[in-house]
């Protein structure tokens, strides 16, 4: 019988990998989607090129919120102490 902690850790690791993939997709999409044009035609947000603002600054805030939600909704506290099977 597999320890319950390994099942929980595996699920949480997959959620972490999913968050990394989402982070990369958001960063890549904004950086290369908005930043692939002529620099003379860039739009600016708070003095930064829009591609930089949305990929690096807004993307970071978005990911902080996503990680916070994942921690609240999917992650759980588990004891790292070995449990006695004889209980």
Steps between C-alpha positions, in 0.01 A plus 500: 500500500637838396536769763230768474766771522650393168163526326446851640855605411459368144175693453653819635809459280278471192316816604837673534606389152166624365558839659845519341354419158232768546767751608712426193200519265392838640854638489573367151162602360525860611874542444504364147141579411518869581877544465551354156410819311693809411626673818385834362141373512510368857231609743603596851345429840636704793807585291582138417445332164167315515665163430733546798231631734256216426754217478721592796306727735134408455599138436677487834196636684278253310724209598511606866120491504495161321750352745309639799176347365669166436640499853158575651299263279722201420789474744460347843706471814627150566714362776851405399528260794464131424161365596465175692326240283385309812243754623 
